[in-house]
């Protein structure tokens, strides 16, 4: 699940002319991104590290000290994934409880008189 800052960074990076081939360095570009998303450079650096750990951003250079980053496949299509996560959240946390409540009501209203009759015949 992406936080607001990560979404803003991805949105900014996707607005480049050729987002799949635009490289951002950890120097001036990081400050430019920070200004664009109304944050500070260190917070943006931490968010970029998170985006790299989750596969949205790829690093260029040695893993210990990369010199630039660019959008990966997930980063280019992050809106689709966010949309899918929101739909899954809606199904799981809204539609399922409504369905369970509906089924429970139907069973209770229709089956309870039959259960009462059955219990009366047994006693």
N, C-alpha and C positions, 0 to 999 in steps of 0.2 A: 504494500500500500504506500503510495507516494504522499508526502506532505505538501503543503502549499508552496513552499519555496522550491522544492524539486520540480513541481509542475510548472512553476513560472520560469525556471531555468530551461526546462525542456521546450516550453513554448517559445522562449526567446531564441534558443538554438535552432528551432525548426523554421524560424522566419528568415534564415539566411537564403541567399540566392540558390545555392546548391547545398542543402543541409547535410547530405550524406558525405560530402567531400570538404566540408569546412572544418578546419582545425583551429582550436582555441589553445593559446599557450597559457601557462600558469602565471604569467607576468601581467602585461597590459590588458590582455583579453579578459582575465579574471576580474580586474577592476571595472572594465566596461560592462561585463555581465552583472556585477554587483550593483552598479549604478542603474542598469536597466530594470533590475528586479527589486530595487529599493532595499538593499541589504549591504552588509559589509563584506569585504573580500574573504576574510577567514571563515565566515559562515557559509559563503558560496563555495569555498574550497572544501569544507566538510560535506556539503551537499553533493558536490561533484564526486567526492570519494564514495559517498553512499550510492550515488547513481552508478558508479563503476562497479561497486560490490554487487549491485542488483542487476547488472547487465544492460543498463540503459545507455551507458557511455563507455567508450573504449579508450584506453591510454595509448599514446605513442611514446616510444623510448623505453628505457629500462624500467622494470616493475618497481624497483626501489625508489627511483626518482624520475618519474615520467616528465617529459617536457611539454606535452600537449595532450589534448583529448578531443574526441569527436563523437558524434552520435552513433550508437550501434543500432541494430535492427529494432530492438525494443524501444529505443529512444525515438526513432523515426516514426514509430506507430504507437506511441504511448497513449494517445487519445482512445484508440480502439481498446486497449487493455483496460483503461480507466472505465470506459463505458461498460465493458464486460463485467468488471468487478462491481460496479454500481448495480447492474441488472441482477447479478448473483446475490448481492446484499438485499435488494428489494424482494427477490423471491424468497430468500431464506428468512428474512426478518419481518416481512409484511404479509406476503401472500400465504405462506405456510401457516402462520397462526390464524389467519382468517379462515382458511380451509379446515383446519382442525376444529375451530369453534363451530363452523357450519355443520360439519359431520357429527360432532358431539351433540349439537342441538337437535338434529334430525333423529339421531338414535334415541336420545332422551325423550323427545316428544312422541315418537312413534312406537318405541319399544317398551316404554315404562308401563303403560296399561297392560300389555301382554305379560310382562314380568310380574305385576301385581296379581293378575288372575292366576298365574302359575303358582305363585306363593300361596294364595288362598286355597287352591285345590290340594296343595301338599299338607297344609295344617288342618 
